Amino acid sequence: MAGAQAKGVPVSIANAVFDQLRAFGGYAFPKSHAAAFAVIVYQSAWLKCYYPAAFFCALLNTQPMGFWPPSVLVGDAKRHGVPILPVDIAQSATRCTLERGGIRLGLNYITGFGADRLAQLDQVRRDKPFVSLADLCRRTRLPRLLIERLIQAGALDAWGIPRRTLLWELGTLRYQADELDLPIPHTAIALPTPTPAETLASELAVLGLSSGNHLMALYRAWLDQHGLQSSATLETCDDGQRIKLAGLCIVHQAPPTAKGFHFACLEDEWGMANVIISPGLVIRDGKHLHSGHVLLVEGVVQREAEVINVIAQRIAPLAIA
């Protein structure tokens, strides 16, 4: 202000200019920030290109952070040829590790395993490997709920015993410190084999991700039969083409500067698709726009150079018989 007055600028104009600069500074980025960000982006891209396993392993070990949840990072790693090895009671460390060119998921991804429980489990298994469910329970004294989650996550699959059988056996064990360490006989029963969808749902419930197939892969045959596009076939669609698209909603944004427009990102086993939702459609179908839901989108393809968007005209949960 003093400099403006020294140059003969009226106070009213100097105040107006200062207010504009202050407003701009509330959301603009300085050149130093842009330069630093560009360096980080370049370094990240270089690491992802030449050392993808180490890159994704580091990201998974630094959660929560950034824009994408761990399940999306795992899906992207798979699409870049990085094997994702499941949680294993003997092979997994407390955090994700590199193993045979892939990533071994860490025990910390199992819900409920905080630092104390992880240290307790790690300390006991250093003595000798676990040989049975009873051995695991009695040596670790972990709460029954955490043992259930180990089973549901597939951490005991290497034993070759079906997960439902292990859960049934867990119900017969008594292993708390104040209980007699006596085996309780039980009758073996034939339990139905879980479907791939049930197995995936179990892993997602306790891990938030899966080392197996993407959720949409389970329904791909049905989706193809009914003419729905995928993120891969979207690349071949023409500008203005009417399509139907299905995917898992992993991101939903409603920027305050977008004049009421919302933006969603749908993921399938092949990649991601961007969806633009008008203010009117947000009012009508916006209740379905929640991350984690599998959505059916009907709309029109919009191509601008290499960027492909879907302008939504209808959004609904995907209903498969």
C-alpha positions in Angstrom: 0.0 0.0 0.0 2.8 2.4 0.8 4.5 1.6 -2.5 1.3 2.3 -4.4 0.8 5.6 -2.6 4.4 6.6 -3.3 3.7 6.1 -7.0 0.5 8.2 -6.9 -2.0 5.3 -7.0 -5.3 6.3 -5.3 -6.0 4.4 -2.1 -9.3 3.0 -3.4 -7.5 1.4 -6.4 -4.6 0.1 -4.2 -7.1 -1.5 -1.9 -9.0 -3.1 -4.8 -5.8 -4.5 -6.2 -4.6 -5.8 -2.9 -8.0 -7.5 -2.3 -7.7 -9.2 -5.7 -4.2 -10.4 -4.9 -5.2 -11.7 -1.5 -8.2 -13.6 -3.0 -5.9 -15.1 -5.7 -3.3 -16.1 -3.1 -6.0 -18.1 -1.3 -6.0 -20.8 -4.0 -3.2 -20.1 -6.5 0.2 -21.9 -6.3 3.6 -20.2 -6.4 6.1 -21.1 -9.1 8.3 -22.9 -6.5 5.4 -25.2 -5.6 4.7 -26.0 -9.3 8.4 -26.8 -9.9 8.7 -29.0 -6.8 5.5 -30.9 -7.7 6.8 -31.4 -11.3 10.0 -33.0 -9.9 8.0 -35.3 -7.6 5.8 -36.3 -10.5 8.7 -37.1 -12.7 10.5 -39.1 -10.1 7.3 -41.0 -9.3 6.7 -41.8 -12.9 10.3 -43.0 -13.3 10.0 -45.3 -10.3 6.7 -46.7 -11.5 8.1 -47.4 -14.9 11.4 -49.0 -13.9 10.7 -50.3 -10.4 6.9 -50.8 -10.2 7.0 -53.4 -7.4 9.1 -51.3 -5.1 7.0 -48.2 -6.0 3.7 -49.8 -5.2 5.0 -51.5 -2.1 6.2 -48.2 -0.7 2.8 -46.6 -1.4 1.0 -49.5 0.3 3.3 -49.0 3.3 2.6 -45.3 3.6 -1.2 -45.4 3.8 -3.4 -43.6 4.4 -2.2 -41.0 1.9 -3.0 -39.4 -1.4 -6.0 -39.8 -3.6 -6.4 -43.5 -4.2 -7.3 -46.1 -1.6 -5.1 -49.2 -1.3 -7.5 -51.4 -3.3 -7.0 -49.2 -6.3 -3.2 -49.2 -5.9 -3.3 -53.0 -5.8 -5.4 -53.1 -9.0 -3.1 -50.7 -10.8 -0.1 -52.7 -9.7 -1.6 -55.9 -11.2 -2.3 -54.1 -14.5 1.4 -53.1 -14.6 2.4 -56.8 -14.2 3.3 -56.7 -10.5 2.2 -60.0 -8.8 0.2 -59.4 -5.5 0.9 -62.2 -3.1 -1.8 -62.9 -0.4 -1.5 -62.4 3.3 0.2 -65.5 4.8 0.8 -66.4 8.4 4.3 -67.6 7.8 5.4 -65.5 4.8 3.9 -62.0 5.5 5.8 -59.5 7.5 4.0 -56.9 9.6 4.0 -54.6 6.5 4.1 -55.2 2.8 7.4 -56.6 1.4 9.0 -57.4 -1.9 9.0 -61.1 -2.7 10.0 -62.8 -6.0 9.4 -59.7 -8.0 6.0 -59.1 -6.5 4.5 -57.7 -3.3 3.6 -59.8 -0.3 0.7 -58.1 1.5 1.5 -57.3 5.2 -0.4 -58.6 8.2 -1.2 -55.0 9.1 -3.8 -54.8 6.4 -6.0 -57.2 8.4 -8.6 -55.1 10.3 -7.9 -55.0 14.0 -4.2 -55.8 14.0 -2.7 -52.8 15.6 1.0 -52.5 16.5 0.6 -54.4 19.8 -1.1 -57.4 18.2 1.3 -57.5 15.3 4.2 -57.5 17.7 2.6 -60.2 19.8 2.0 -62.4 16.7 5.5 -61.8 15.3 7.2 -62.6 18.6 5.5 -65.9 19.0 6.0 -67.2 15.4 9.8 -66.5 15.6 10.1 -69.5 17.8 8.8 -72.0 15.3 6.2 -72.1 12.5 2.5 -72.6 13.4 1.4 -76.2 12.5 -2.3 -76.1 13.1 -5.1 -73.8 14.1 -5.0 -75.0 17.7 -1.3 -74.4 17.8 -1.8 -70.8 16.5 -4.5 -70.0 19.0 -2.8 -71.4 22.1 0.6 -69.9 21.4 -0.6 -66.4 20.4 -3.8 -66.2 22.7 -5.1 -63.8 20.1 -8.8 -62.8 20.5 -11.1 -65.1 18.6 -12.3 -62.3 16.4 -8.7 -61.7 15.1 -8.2 -65.4 14.4 -11.4 -65.3 12.4 -10.1 -62.4 10.4 -6.8 -64.3 9.8 -8.8 -67.1 8.3 -11.1 -64.8 6.3 -8.1 -63.0 4.9 -6.7 -66.2 3.6 -3.6 -66.0 5.9 -4.0 -69.8 6.7 -4.7 -71.0 3.2 -1.2 -72.5 2.9 -2.4 -75.3 5.3 -4.7 -76.6 2.6 -7.7 -76.6 4.8 -10.9 -74.8 3.6 -11.6 -71.5 5.4 -15.1 -72.6 6.5 -13.6 -75.7 8.0 -11.1 -73.6 10.0 -13.9 -71.3 11.2 -15.9 -74.4 12.3 -12.9 -75.8 14.1 -12.3 -72.4 15.8 -15.7 -72.6 17.3 -14.7 -75.8 19.1 -11.4 -74.5 20.6 -10.9 -73.3 24.1 -7.6 -71.6 24.5 -7.9 -68.6 26.8 -5.4 -68.4 29.6 -8.1 -69.0 32.3 -9.5 -72.1 30.5 -8.3 -75.7 30.6 -6.2 -76.6 27.6 -8.4 -79.6 26.7 -9.4 -80.7 23.2 -13.1 -80.8 22.6 -14.1 -83.6 20.2 -16.4 -82.6 17.4 -18.0 -84.2 14.4 -16.5 -83.3 11.0 -19.2 -82.0 8.7 -19.2 -81.3 5.0 -19.5 -77.5 4.5 -20.4 -76.0 1.2 -17.5 -74.5 -0.8 -17.8 -70.7 -0.9 -18.4 -69.1 -4.3 -15.7 -66.8 -5.7 -17.9 -63.8 -4.9 -18.3 -64.9 -1.2 -14.5 -65.4 -0.9 -13.8 -62.0 -2.4 -16.4 -60.4 -0.2 -14.8 -62.0 2.9 -11.3 -60.7 1.9 -12.6 -57.2 1.2 -14.4 -57.1 4.5 -11.2 -57.8 6.6 -8.5 -56.4 4.3 -10.2 -53.7 2.2 -8.6 -55.3 -0.9 -7.8 -58.7 -2.5 -4.9 -60.3 -4.1 -7.3 -62.2 -6.4 -9.6 -61.1 -9.2 -11.2 -57.7 -9.4 -14.8 -57.6 -8.3 -16.0 -56.8 -11.9 -14.2 -59.8 -13.3 -16.8 -62.1 -11.5 -19.5 -60.6 -13.6 -17.7 -59.9 -16.9 -19.4 -62.7 -18.8 -22.8 -61.4 -17.9 -21.8 -57.8 -18.7 -20.4 -58.8 -22.1 -23.6 -60.8 -22.8 -25.7 -57.7 -22.2 -23.6 -55.4 -24.2 -22.1 -53.3 -21.5 -18.8 -51.5 -22.1 -15.6 -51.9 -20.0 -12.9 -49.3 -19.5 -10.9 -51.2 -22.2 -13.6 -51.2 -24.8 -14.4 -47.6 -24.1 -11.2 -46.8 -26.0 -12.8 -48.0 -29.2 -16.1 -46.0 -28.9 -16.8 -43.0 -31.1 -17.4 -39.5 -29.9 -21.2 -39.1 -29.2 -21.8 -42.8 -29.0 -24.5 -43.9 -26.6 -23.2 -46.6 -24.2 -23.8 -48.5 -21.0 -20.9 -48.9 -18.6 -20.5 -50.7 -15.3 -17.8 -50.4 -12.7 -16.9 -50.0 -9.1 -17.3 -46.3 -8.0 -13.9 -45.6 -6.4 -14.0 -41.8 -6.4 -16.8 -39.3 -6.3 -16.0 -35.6 -6.4 -18.2 -32.5 -6.2 -15.8 -29.5 -6.5 -17.4 -26.2 -5.2 -16.1 -24.5 -8.4 -17.8 -27.0 -10.8 -21.2 -25.2 -10.8 -23.0 -28.2 -9.5 -21.4 -30.8 -11.7 -20.1 -34.0 -10.1 -17.4 -36.3 -11.2 -17.0 -40.1 -10.6 -14.4 -42.6 -11.5 -15.5 -46.2 -12.2 -12.9 -49.0 -12.0 -13.0 -52.5 -13.5 -10.4 -55.2 -14.0 -9.0 -53.3 -17.0 -8.7 -49.8 -15.7 -10.7 -46.7 -15.0 -13.4 -44.6 -16.7 -14.3 -41.0 -16.0 -18.0 -40.1 -15.6 -19.4 -36.5 -15.6 -22.8 -36.0 -13.9 -24.8 -32.9 -14.6 -26.5 -30.9 -11.7 -30.0 -32.2 -12.7 -28.8 -35.8 -12.8 -27.2 -35.3 -9.4 -30.5 -34.4 -8.0 -32.3 -37.3 -9.6 -29.7 -40.1 -9.2 -27.1 -38.7 -6.9 -28.1 -40.9 -4.0 -26.3 -43.8 -5.8 -23.0 -41.9 -6.0 -21.1 -43.4 -3.1 -17.6 -44.9 -3.3 -17.7 -48.7 -3.0 -20.9 -49.2 -5.0 -21.1 -51.0 -8.3 -22.9 -48.7 -10.7 -24.5 -48.9 -14.1 -24.1 -45.7 -16.1 -25.9 -44.9 -19.3 -24.6 -42.0 -21.2 -22.7 -40.5 -24.2 -19.0 -40.8 -25.0 -17.1 -37.5 -25.1 -13.7 -37.7 -26.7 -11.3 -34.7 -26.6 -7.8 -35.7 -28.0 -6.6 -38.6 -25.7 -9.2 -37.9 -23.0 -12.4 -39.9 -22.9 -15.3 -39.1 -20.6 -18.8 -40.5 -20.3 -21.5 -37.8 -20.0 -24.0 -39.6 -17.8 -27.7 -39.6 -18.5 -28.7 -42.3 -16.0 -27.0 -43.8 -13.0 -28.3 -46.8 -11.0 -26.9 -49.7 -8.9 -25.9 -52.6 -11.1 -28.5 -55.4 -10.6 -27.4 -58.8 -11.7 -29.6 -61.8 -11.1 
